[in-house]
Amino acid sequence: MEIKWLHLKSFRNYQDQEVDFRPGLTILQGENGQGKTNILEGIYYLLTGKSYRVHREQELARWGENEFHLYGDFIVQRRKLRLESHYQDKRKIIKINQIPCRKLSEYVGTINVVFFSPDDLVMVKGGPAERRRFLDLHIAQHHSKHIQLLNAYNKVLQQKNALLKQGQGGSKSQITQIELWNEQILRIGSEIIRNRWEFTGLLSRKGQEIYGQISSGKEELTMDYHALGKNNLEEALAAFPKLLAEKMSLEMERKMVLIGPHRDDILFKLNERSARLYGSQGQQRSIVLSTKLAELEVIRQEKGDYPLLLLDDVLSELDRFRRDYLLDYTKSLQQTIMTMTSAETLTQRASLLLKVEKGQIGRIE
């Protein structure tokens, strides 16, 4: 998978900018605050329909503007595709080869992408919501139905929470309505749990292999998906309806939904010890690196092609061994786009060097 051309219009600090890319390693060089990361964000948004930095589309528009437009030409298994994403009048329009998509699920996964930045350390150090978000974004690139499941589940969750907040004192009417919402939480939530469990297993196996290489076999990485407090899929699914019934009184008391995949977590362990609690900063970075590279391998196995890899100033956060490991790894990929403040040590590795300064992009010969 490869990007050939990108056009950013009224996006972040870019008024109207086009960029041509090549296969191999592209380095975007420039001082902080010049717009390097914005290019990666534009590519990522174009491919996933989401930003990894903000939740509101309006924040992506150039200062003083209420709209932005993104265009990109891509090669996927010798097929040429043009993707477009337009935000205007608080509406998002996405197109593939000029044909509008009715739903985001029709669009996401057309071209796969893996993004890696120093902020991804929250996967290990942060809360469960960060890990669920990472997993769901990964799954959505494989199975578009997962987006529909998440949207449906969140709507049910909002409705049930609204009902619980009404505080009807456990009336017969309220209990009946809660039971109806529980049926949907059980049905939709079980599918979400299965998807997450399956992909955690795939990532864990590949991540374990890669981490073993990075640590020279001194440590073993495991990733366990905990659903409903269980670390076994069948046990979790069997316990789901029972827990919904048992916790109904407590949910009415606390006026919030306590049971469901919205409270699940992924546990990263090194030699059976929590990496979040006991892992060093270096170990935690190695876990994120291993997981991101595992994501590349899982996508390649499923799609038959490596995804586009975006690296946002990650080399400065890695020691020399891990930096060299990552750079050597990129040699097997079709295309990697990386941001750096200085690319002097990597000029021989790069197929394309671009200078980014004040929202302008130029080629470095």
VOTINU-618122 format. One record per residue (C-alpha): x, y, z; residue number from 1. Coordinates in Angstrom, 3 decimals, m for minus. Each point is the difference from the previous one (the first is absolute). Layout:
N
site xx = X&yy = Y&zz = Z&bado = NUM
...
***
This chain:
365
site xx = 0.000&yy = 0.000&zz = 0.000&bado = 1
site xx = 1.422&yy = 3.332&zz = m1.050&bado = 2
site xx = m0.951&yy = 3.670&zz = m0.137&bado = 3
site xx = 1.047&yy = 1.817&zz = m3.188&bado = 4
site xx = m1.454&yy = 3.473&zz = 0.539&bado = 5
site xx = m1.659&yy = 2.030&zz = 2.755&bado = 6
site xx = m1.921&yy = 3.272&zz = m0.226&bado = 7
site xx = m0.814&yy = 1.917&zz = 3.190&bado = 8
site xx = m2.361&yy = 2.942&zz = m0.267&bado = 9
site xx = m0.806&yy = 2.168&zz = 3.045&bado = 10
site xx = 1.268&yy = m2.840&zz = 2.189&bado = 11
site xx = 1.878&yy = 0.997&zz = 3.171&bado = 12
site xx = 2.705&yy = 2.500&zz = m1.024&bado = 13
site xx = m0.241&yy = m0.870&zz = m3.710&bado = 14
site xx = m1.944&yy = 2.349&zz = m2.250&bado = 15
site xx = 0.399&yy = m1.893&zz = m3.282&bado = 16
site xx = 2.892&yy = m2.449&zz = m0.157&bado = 17
site xx = 0.775&yy = m3.014&zz = m2.180&bado = 18
site xx = 2.643&yy = m2.655&zz = 0.714&bado = 19
site xx = 1.346&yy = m2.777&zz = m2.217&bado = 20
site xx = 1.381&yy = m3.134&zz = 1.658&bado = 21
site xx = 2.193&yy = m2.925&zz = m1.008&bado = 22
site xx = 0.222&yy = m3.636&zz = 1.127&bado = 23
site xx = 2.459&yy = m0.759&zz = 2.791&bado = 24
site xx = 0.884&yy = 2.407&zz = 2.813&bado = 25
site xx = m1.170&yy = 3.620&zz = m0.202&bado = 26
site xx = 1.357&yy = 2.388&zz = 2.636&bado = 27
site xx = m1.823&yy = 3.228&zz = 0.846&bado = 28
site xx = 2.628&yy = 2.263&zz = 1.545&bado = 29
site xx = m0.655&yy = 3.245&zz = 1.838&bado = 30
site xx = m0.027&yy = 1.796&zz = 3.322&bado = 31
site xx = m2.836&yy = m0.552&zz = 2.453&bado = 32
site xx = m3.227&yy = 1.823&zz = m0.772&bado = 33
site xx = 0.564&yy = 0.231&zz = m3.768&bado = 34
site xx = m2.634&yy = m2.557&zz = m1.066&bado = 35
site xx = 1.797&yy = m3.361&zz = m0.284&bado = 36
site xx = m2.433&yy = m1.846&zz = 2.242&bado = 37
site xx = m2.941&yy = 1.653&zz = m1.765&bado = 38
site xx = 0.948&yy = m1.821&zz = m3.211&bado = 39
site xx = m0.064&yy = m3.354&zz = 1.790&bado = 40
site xx = m3.280&yy = 0.945&zz = 1.651&bado = 41
site xx = m1.472&yy = 0.895&zz = m3.390&bado = 42
site xx = 0.964&yy = m3.391&zz = m1.435&bado = 43
site xx = m1.319&yy = m1.824&zz = 3.057&bado = 44
site xx = m3.289&yy = 1.901&zz = m0.027&bado = 45
site xx = m0.403&yy = m0.621&zz = m3.721&bado = 46
site xx = 0.363&yy = m3.764&zz = 0.552&bado = 47
site xx = m1.928&yy = m0.468&zz = 3.252&bado = 48
site xx = m2.461&yy = 2.881&zz = 0.196&bado = 49
site xx = 1.423&yy = 0.882&zz = 3.426&bado = 50
site xx = 2.768&yy = 2.097&zz = 1.483&bado = 51
site xx = 2.325&yy = m1.528&zz = 2.574&bado = 52
site xx = 0.440&yy = 3.430&zz = 1.621&bado = 53
site xx = m3.461&yy = 1.584&zz = 0.330&bado = 54
site xx = m3.622&yy = m1.146&zz = 0.116&bado = 55
site xx = m1.667&yy = 3.005&zz = m1.678&bado = 56
site xx = 0.409&yy = 0.430&zz = m3.761&bado = 57
site xx = m0.268&yy = 3.787&zz = 0.308&bado = 58
site xx = 3.375&yy = 0.037&zz = 1.772&bado = 59
site xx = 1.629&yy = m1.396&zz = m3.161&bado = 60
site xx = m1.042&yy = 2.972&zz = m2.118&bado = 61
site xx = 2.485&yy = 2.780&zz = m0.674&bado = 62
site xx = m0.305&yy = 2.928&zz = 2.406&bado = 63
site xx = m2.971&yy = 2.146&zz = m0.994&bado = 64
site xx = m1.463&yy = m2.662&zz = m2.312&bado = 65
site xx = m3.073&yy = m2.206&zz = 0.516&bado = 66
site xx = 0.913&yy = m2.672&zz = m2.503&bado = 67
site xx = 2.888&yy = m2.093&zz = m1.293&bado = 68
site xx = 0.604&yy = m2.356&zz = m2.917&bado = 69
site xx = 2.393&yy = m2.931&zz = m0.393&bado = 70
site xx = 0.837&yy = m1.953&zz = m3.158&bado = 71
site xx = 2.386&yy = m2.887&zz = m0.497&bado = 72
site xx = 1.087&yy = m2.357&zz = m2.778&bado = 73
site xx = 0.916&yy = m3.506&zz = 1.148&bado = 74
site xx = 1.183&yy = m3.301&zz = m1.442&bado = 75
site xx = m1.473&yy = m3.169&zz = 1.534&bado = 76
site xx = 1.084&yy = m3.276&zz = m1.589&bado = 77
site xx = 0.555&yy = 1.776&zz = m3.338&bado = 78
site xx = m3.384&yy = 1.734&zz = 0.141&bado = 79
site xx = m0.125&yy = 3.794&zz = m0.051&bado = 80
site xx = m2.403&yy = 1.615&zz = 2.443&bado = 81
site xx = m0.825&yy = 3.619&zz = 0.709&bado = 82
site xx = m1.340&yy = 0.699&zz = 3.462&bado = 83
site xx = m1.657&yy = 3.255&zz = 1.005&bado = 84
site xx = m1.172&yy = 1.324&zz = 3.331&bado = 85
site xx = m1.903&yy = 3.268&zz = 0.279&bado = 86
site xx = m1.178&yy = 1.771&zz = 3.132&bado = 87
site xx = m2.417&yy = 2.825&zz = m0.704&bado = 88
site xx = m3.031&yy = 1.480&zz = 1.780&bado = 89
site xx = 0.652&yy = m2.410&zz = 2.904&bado = 90
site xx = m0.438&yy = m2.944&zz = m2.375&bado = 91
site xx = 2.529&yy = m2.562&zz = m1.144&bado = 92
site xx = m0.018&yy = m1.329&zz = m3.566&bado = 93
site xx = 2.333&yy = m2.835&zz = m0.970&bado = 94
site xx = 0.559&yy = m1.407&zz = m3.489&bado = 95
site xx = 1.840&yy = m2.843&zz = m1.700&bado = 96
site xx = 0.750&yy = 0.681&zz = m3.682&bado = 97
site xx = m2.515&yy = 2.875&zz = 0.133&bado = 98
site xx = m2.803&yy = m2.283&zz = 1.260&bado = 99
site xx = m1.459&yy = 1.191&zz = 3.345&bado = 100
site xx = m0.082&yy = m2.501&zz = 2.867&bado = 101
site xx = m3.185&yy = m0.141&zz = 2.043&bado = 102
site xx = 1.734&yy = m1.242&zz = 3.134&bado = 103
site xx = 3.485&yy = 0.214&zz = 1.448&bado = 104
site xx = 0.024&yy = m3.809&zz = 0.138&bado = 105
site xx = m0.063&yy = m0.070&zz = m3.839&bado = 106
site xx = 3.199&yy = 2.039&zz = m0.055&bado = 107
site xx = 2.221&yy = m1.031&zz = 2.912&bado = 108
site xx = 2.344&yy = m2.869&zz = m0.815&bado = 109
site xx = 0.124&yy = 0.732&zz = m3.729&bado = 110
site xx = 3.647&yy = 0.910&zz = 0.585&bado = 111
site xx = 1.626&yy = m0.979&zz = 3.275&bado = 112
site xx = 2.269&yy = 2.166&zz = 2.095&bado = 113
site xx = 1.984&yy = m0.363&zz = 3.229&bado = 114
site xx = 0.961&yy = 3.137&zz = 1.914&bado = 115
site xx = 2.700&yy = 0.128&zz = 2.682&bado = 116
site xx = 0.930&yy = 3.000&zz = 2.155&bado = 117
site xx = 1.495&yy = 0.574&zz = 3.486&bado = 118
site xx = m3.538&yy = 0.687&zz = 1.240&bado = 119
site xx = m0.832&yy = m3.674&zz = m0.599&bado = 120
site xx = 1.682&yy = m0.753&zz = 3.317&bado = 121
site xx = m3.472&yy = 0.572&zz = 1.492&bado = 122
site xx = m0.879&yy = m3.441&zz = m1.388&bado = 123
site xx = 2.016&yy = m1.419&zz = 2.887&bado = 124
site xx = 0.056&yy = 2.825&zz = 2.558&bado = 125
site xx = m3.491&yy = 1.382&zz = m0.536&bado = 126
site xx = m3.451&yy = m1.209&zz = 0.962&bado = 127
site xx = m2.152&yy = m2.780&zz = m1.489&bado = 128
site xx = m1.774&yy = 2.420&zz = m2.371&bado = 129
site xx = 3.282&yy = 0.677&zz = m1.833&bado = 130
site xx = 0.629&yy = m3.711&zz = m0.517&bado = 131
site xx = m3.567&yy = m0.677&zz = m1.133&bado = 132
site xx = 0.271&yy = 2.875&zz = m2.479&bado = 133
site xx = 3.231&yy = m1.386&zz = m1.460&bado = 134
site xx = m1.520&yy = m3.448&zz = m0.387&bado = 135
site xx = m3.255&yy = 1.259&zz = m1.525&bado = 136
site xx = 1.825&yy = 2.170&zz = m2.558&bado = 137
site xx = 2.092&yy = m3.006&zz = m0.973&bado = 138
site xx = m3.001&yy = m2.327&zz = m0.324&bado = 139
site xx = m1.959&yy = 2.564&zz = m2.037&bado = 140
site xx = 2.675&yy = m0.089&zz = m2.715&bado = 141
site xx = m0.592&yy = m3.744&zz = m0.388&bado = 142
site xx = m3.730&yy = m0.303&zz = 0.588&bado = 143
site xx = m2.146&yy = 2.992&zz = m0.866&bado = 144
site xx = m2.928&yy = m1.565&zz = 1.869&bado = 145
site xx = 1.855&yy = 0.720&zz = 3.246&bado = 146
site xx = m0.642&yy = 3.720&zz = m0.505&bado = 147
site xx = m3.728&yy = m0.679&zz = m0.317&bado = 148
site xx = 0.102&yy = m2.137&zz = 3.146&bado = 149
site xx = 1.747&yy = 2.728&zz = 1.994&bado = 150
site xx = m2.428&yy = 2.674&zz = m1.207&bado = 151
site xx = m3.001&yy = m2.179&zz = 0.836&bado = 152
site xx = 1.418&yy = m0.923&zz = 3.408&bado = 153
site xx = 0.735&yy = 3.630&zz = 0.910&bado = 154
site xx = m3.572&yy = 1.000&zz = m0.873&bado = 155
site xx = m1.406&yy = m2.755&zz = 2.216&bado = 156
site xx = 2.423&yy = 0.993&zz = 2.758&bado = 157
site xx = m1.169&yy = 3.618&zz = m0.157&bado = 158
site xx = m3.652&yy = m1.045&zz = 0.120&bado = 159
site xx = 0.501&yy = m2.302&zz = 2.975&bado = 160
site xx = 2.072&yy = 2.590&zz = 1.867&bado = 161
site xx = m2.709&yy = 2.605&zz = m0.620&bado = 162
site xx = m2.606&yy = m2.407&zz = 1.375&bado = 163
site xx = 2.079&yy = m0.739&zz = 3.110&bado = 164
site xx = 0.544&yy = 3.709&zz = 0.648&bado = 165
site xx = m3.766&yy = 0.549&zz = 0.117&bado = 166
site xx = 0.042&yy = m1.807&zz = 3.341&bado = 167
site xx = m3.473&yy = m1.528&zz = 0.064&bado = 168
site xx = 0.784&yy = m1.948&zz = 3.163&bado = 169
site xx = m0.013&yy = m3.407&zz = m1.649&bado = 170
site xx = m3.593&yy = 0.171&zz = m1.197&bado = 171
site xx = m1.397&yy = m2.889&zz = m2.009&bado = 172
site xx = m0.010&yy = 2.187&zz = m3.101&bado = 173
site xx = 3.652&yy = 0.953&zz = 0.442&bado = 174
site xx = 1.086&yy = m3.602&zz = 0.582&bado = 175
site xx = m1.827&yy = m1.110&zz = m3.158&bado = 176
site xx = 1.727&yy = 2.699&zz = m2.040&bado = 177
site xx = 3.404&yy = m0.854&zz = 1.485&bado = 178
site xx = m0.511&yy = m3.653&zz = m0.919&bado = 179
site xx = m0.760&yy = 1.011&zz = m3.594&bado = 180
site xx = 3.195&yy = 2.056&zz = m0.205&bado = 181
site xx = 1.926&yy = m2.864&zz = 1.618&bado = 182
site xx = m1.079&yy = m2.317&zz = m2.813&bado = 183
site xx = 1.602&yy = 2.344&zz = m2.525&bado = 184
site xx = 3.110&yy = 0.521&zz = 2.129&bado = 185
site xx = 0.381&yy = m3.774&zz = 0.193&bado = 186
site xx = m0.516&yy = m0.562&zz = m3.729&bado = 187
site xx = 2.199&yy = 2.824&zz = m1.306&bado = 188
site xx = 2.512&yy = m0.115&zz = 2.834&bado = 189
site xx = 0.690&yy = m3.709&zz = m0.504&bado = 190
site xx = 1.026&yy = 0.632&zz = m3.615&bado = 191
site xx = 2.297&yy = 2.850&zz = 1.045&bado = 192
site xx = 1.623&yy = m2.210&zz = 2.640&bado = 193
site xx = 0.568&yy = m2.806&zz = m2.523&bado = 194
site xx = 1.625&yy = 2.383&zz = m2.488&bado = 195
site xx = 2.269&yy = 1.541&zz = 2.606&bado = 196
site xx = 0.964&yy = m3.385&zz = 1.390&bado = 197
site xx = 0.887&yy = m1.368&zz = m3.408&bado = 198
site xx = 2.162&yy = 2.958&zz = m0.985&bado = 199
site xx = 1.714&yy = 0.214&zz = 3.380&bado = 200
site xx = 1.052&yy = m3.605&zz = m0.535&bado = 201
site xx = 1.402&yy = 0.755&zz = m3.460&bado = 202
site xx = 1.875&yy = 3.068&zz = 1.233&bado = 203
site xx = 1.267&yy = m1.812&zz = 3.082&bado = 204
site xx = 1.585&yy = m2.825&zz = m1.968&bado = 205
site xx = 1.765&yy = 2.319&zz = m2.429&bado = 206
site xx = 0.864&yy = 2.536&zz = 2.694&bado = 207
site xx = 1.524&yy = m2.709&zz = 2.162&bado = 208
site xx = 2.221&yy = m1.114&zz = m2.872&bado = 209
site xx = 1.189&yy = 3.543&zz = m0.796&bado = 210
site xx = 0.537&yy = 0.958&zz = 3.644&bado = 211
site xx = 2.100&yy = m3.138&zz = 0.434&bado = 212
site xx = 2.290&yy = 1.243&zz = m2.781&bado = 213
site xx = 0.217&yy = 3.504&zz = 1.481&bado = 214
site xx = 0.791&yy = m1.304&zz = 3.505&bado = 215
site xx = 2.325&yy = m2.763&zz = m1.265&bado = 216
site xx = m2.335&yy = m2.559&zz = 1.547&bado = 217
site xx = 0.497&yy = 1.307&zz = 3.542&bado = 218
site xx = m3.668&yy = 0.896&zz = 0.527&bado = 219
site xx = m3.332&yy = m1.400&zz = m1.146&bado = 220
site xx = m2.832&yy = 2.307&zz = m1.006&bado = 221
site xx = m3.628&yy = m1.069&zz = 0.313&bado = 222
site xx = m3.197&yy = 1.895&zz = m0.790&bado = 223
site xx = m3.195&yy = m1.165&zz = 1.697&bado = 224
site xx = m3.447&yy = 1.366&zz = m0.761&bado = 225
site xx = m2.120&yy = 0.113&zz = 3.159&bado = 226
site xx = m3.725&yy = 0.064&zz = m0.716&bado = 227
site xx = m2.464&yy = 0.369&zz = 2.868&bado = 228
site xx = 2.842&yy = m0.776&zz = 2.408&bado = 229
site xx = 0.738&yy = m3.337&zz = m1.705&bado = 230
site xx = 3.114&yy = m0.999&zz = m1.940&bado = 231
site xx = m1.770&yy = m2.846&zz = m1.799&bado = 232
site xx = m2.355&yy = 0.711&zz = m2.901&bado = 233
site xx = m2.541&yy = m2.745&zz = 0.617&bado = 234
site xx = m0.132&yy = 0.784&zz = 3.724&bado = 235
site xx = m0.570&yy = 3.683&zz = m0.751&bado = 236
site xx = m2.823&yy = m0.643&zz = m2.480&bado = 237
site xx = m1.648&yy = m2.516&zz = 2.343&bado = 238
site xx = 0.174&yy = 2.453&zz = 2.909&bado = 239
site xx = m1.281&yy = 2.988&zz = m2.014&bado = 240
site xx = m3.797&yy = m0.518&zz = 0.417&bado = 241
site xx = 0.422&yy = m0.970&zz = 3.659&bado = 242
site xx = 2.021&yy = 3.115&zz = 0.780&bado = 243
site xx = m2.534&yy = 2.252&zz = m1.729&bado = 244
site xx = m2.749&yy = m1.430&zz = 2.205&bado = 245
site xx = 2.045&yy = m0.073&zz = 3.211&bado = 246
site xx = 1.263&yy = 3.586&zz = m0.318&bado = 247
site xx = m3.346&yy = 1.561&zz = m0.913&bado = 248
site xx = m0.676&yy = 1.251&zz = 3.543&bado = 249
site xx = 3.497&yy = 1.436&zz = 0.312&bado = 250
site xx = m0.335&yy = 1.719&zz = m3.376&bado = 251
site xx = m3.275&yy = 1.600&zz = 1.088&bado = 252
site xx = 1.654&yy = 1.113&zz = 3.235&bado = 253
site xx = 3.021&yy = 1.533&zz = m1.759&bado = 254
site xx = m2.046&yy = 1.138&zz = m3.007&bado = 255
site xx = 2.518&yy = m1.263&zz = m2.541&bado = 256
site xx = 0.670&yy = m3.095&zz = m2.136&bado = 257
site xx = 2.572&yy = m2.196&zz = 1.730&bado = 258
site xx = 0.013&yy = m3.127&zz = m2.174&bado = 259
site xx = 1.135&yy = m0.227&zz = m3.608&bado = 260
site xx = 3.014&yy = 0.209&zz = m2.326&bado = 261
site xx = 0.252&yy = 3.767&zz = 0.611&bado = 262
site xx = 1.784&yy = m0.923&zz = 3.248&bado = 263
site xx = 2.356&yy = m2.670&zz = m1.365&bado = 264
site xx = 3.783&yy = 0.263&zz = m0.088&bado = 265
site xx = 3.162&yy = m1.419&zz = m1.573&bado = 266
site xx = 2.776&yy = m0.986&zz = 2.393&bado = 267
site xx = 3.595&yy = 0.196&zz = m1.210&bado = 268
site xx = 2.311&yy = m2.235&zz = 2.007&bado = 269
site xx = 3.748&yy = m0.620&zz = 0.024&bado = 270
site xx = 0.924&yy = m3.335&zz = 1.540&bado = 271
site xx = m3.524&yy = m0.134&zz = 1.499&bado = 272
site xx = 0.354&yy = 3.394&zz = 1.739&bado = 273
site xx = m2.069&yy = 3.063&zz = m0.884&bado = 274
site xx = 1.981&yy = 2.156&zz = m2.432&bado = 275
site xx = m2.071&yy = 3.034&zz = 0.973&bado = 276
site xx = 0.897&yy = m0.331&zz = 3.677&bado = 277
site xx = 3.474&yy = m1.506&zz = m0.110&bado = 278
site xx = 1.424&yy = 0.617&zz = m3.482&bado = 279
site xx = 2.733&yy = 2.575&zz = m0.518&bado = 280
site xx = m0.441&yy = 2.823&zz = m2.509&bado = 281
site xx = 2.272&yy = m1.854&zz = m2.418&bado = 282
site xx = m1.947&yy = m3.241&zz = 0.390&bado = 283
site xx = m3.294&yy = 1.799&zz = m0.526&bado = 284
site xx = 1.309&yy = 1.639&zz = m3.182&bado = 285
site xx = 1.139&yy = m3.421&zz = m1.221&bado = 286
site xx = m3.500&yy = m1.368&zz = 0.616&bado = 287
site xx = m1.575&yy = 2.769&zz = m2.079&bado = 288
site xx = 2.566&yy = m0.507&zz = m2.774&bado = 289
site xx = m0.610&yy = m3.767&zz = 0.003&bado = 290
site xx = m3.773&yy = 0.465&zz = m0.047&bado = 291
site xx = 0.105&yy = 2.473&zz = m2.899&bado = 292
site xx = 2.247&yy = m2.276&zz = m2.053&bado = 293
site xx = m2.256&yy = m2.930&zz = 0.884&bado = 294
site xx = m2.909&yy = 2.040&zz = m1.360&bado = 295
site xx = 1.871&yy = 0.313&zz = m3.307&bado = 296
site xx = 0.497&yy = m3.766&zz = m0.165&bado = 297
site xx = m3.612&yy = m0.836&zz = 0.851&bado = 298
site xx = m1.239&yy = 2.331&zz = m2.754&bado = 299
site xx = 2.443&yy = m1.531&zz = m2.486&bado = 300
site xx = m1.220&yy = m3.513&zz = 0.851&bado = 301
site xx = m3.641&yy = 0.983&zz = m0.453&bado = 302
site xx = 0.318&yy = 2.344&zz = m2.997&bado = 303
site xx = 3.026&yy = m1.465&zz = m1.773&bado = 304
site xx = 1.776&yy = 3.361&zz = 0.043&bado = 305
site xx = 1.754&yy = 2.157&zz = 2.587&bado = 306
site xx = m1.868&yy = 3.149&zz = 1.060&bado = 307
site xx = 1.405&yy = 3.501&zz = m0.204&bado = 308
site xx = 2.151&yy = 0.773&zz = 3.069&bado = 309
site xx = 0.001&yy = 3.520&zz = 1.488&bado = 310
site xx = 2.678&yy = 0.834&zz = 2.592&bado = 311
site xx = m0.267&yy = 3.301&zz = 1.860&bado = 312
site xx = 3.344&yy = 0.931&zz = 1.581&bado = 313
site xx = 0.431&yy = m3.431&zz = 1.595&bado = 314
site xx = 3.729&yy = m0.490&zz = m0.554&bado = 315
site xx = 0.874&yy = 2.652&zz = 2.588&bado = 316
site xx = m1.821&yy = m2.073&zz = 2.629&bado = 317
site xx = 1.787&yy = m3.293&zz = m0.747&bado = 318
site xx = 3.493&yy = m1.152&zz = 0.930&bado = 319
site xx = 2.458&yy = m0.841&zz = m2.767&bado = 320
site xx = m0.789&yy = m3.739&zz = m0.101&bado = 321
site xx = m3.771&yy = 0.500&zz = m0.257&bado = 322
site xx = 0.450&yy = 2.857&zz = m2.469&bado = 323
site xx = 2.102&yy = m2.199&zz = m2.288&bado = 324
site xx = m2.462&yy = m2.875&zz = 0.420&bado = 325
site xx = m2.898&yy = 2.199&zz = m1.120&bado = 326
site xx = 1.903&yy = 1.466&zz = m2.947&bado = 327
site xx = 1.092&yy = m3.459&zz = m1.160&bado = 328
site xx = m3.610&yy = m1.159&zz = 0.318&bado = 329
site xx = m1.233&yy = 2.754&zz = m2.317&bado = 330
site xx = 2.148&yy = m1.401&zz = m2.829&bado = 331
site xx = m2.536&yy = m2.799&zz = m0.484&bado = 332
site xx = m2.920&yy = 2.454&zz = m0.281&bado = 333
site xx = m1.363&yy = 1.563&zz = m3.162&bado = 334
site xx = m0.043&yy = 3.484&zz = 1.488&bado = 335
site xx = 0.848&yy = 1.795&zz = 3.246&bado = 336
site xx = m0.461&yy = 3.718&zz = 0.664&bado = 337
site xx = 1.925&yy = 1.410&zz = 2.944&bado = 338
site xx = 0.348&yy = 3.428&zz = 1.634&bado = 339
site xx = 3.300&yy = 1.240&zz = 1.463&bado = 340
site xx = 1.549&yy = 3.310&zz = 1.031&bado = 341
site xx = 3.286&yy = m1.046&zz = m1.618&bado = 342
site xx = 0.551&yy = m2.755&zz = m2.555&bado = 343
site xx = 3.776&yy = 0.300&zz = m0.422&bado = 344
site xx = 0.706&yy = m3.537&zz = 1.230&bado = 345
site xx = m2.682&yy = m1.568&zz = m2.210&bado = 346
site xx = 0.469&yy = 1.661&zz = m3.374&bado = 347
site xx = 1.420&yy = m3.191&zz = m1.512&bado = 348
site xx = m2.989&yy = m2.053&zz = 1.133&bado = 349
site xx = m2.689&yy = 2.357&zz = m1.323&bado = 350
site xx = m1.481&yy = m0.201&zz = m3.485&bado = 351
site xx = m1.481&yy = 3.493&zz = 0.440&bado = 352
site xx = 0.946&yy = 2.932&zz = 2.259&bado = 353
site xx = m2.511&yy = 2.818&zz = 0.460&bado = 354
site xx = 0.515&yy = 3.280&zz = 1.845&bado = 355
site xx = m3.016&yy = 1.298&zz = 1.938&bado = 356
site xx = 0.015&yy = 3.645&zz = 1.039&bado = 357
site xx = m2.902&yy = 2.308&zz = 0.897&bado = 358
site xx = m2.578&yy = m2.106&zz = m1.808&bado = 359
site xx = 2.091&yy = m0.326&zz = m3.167&bado = 360
site xx = 1.533&yy = m3.249&zz = m1.255&bado = 361
site xx = 3.048&yy = m0.212&zz = m2.236&bado = 362
site xx = 2.262&yy = m2.761&zz = m1.195&bado = 363
site xx = 3.561&yy = m0.281&zz = 1.336&bado = 364
site xx = 2.407&yy = m1.094&zz = m2.723&bado = 365
***
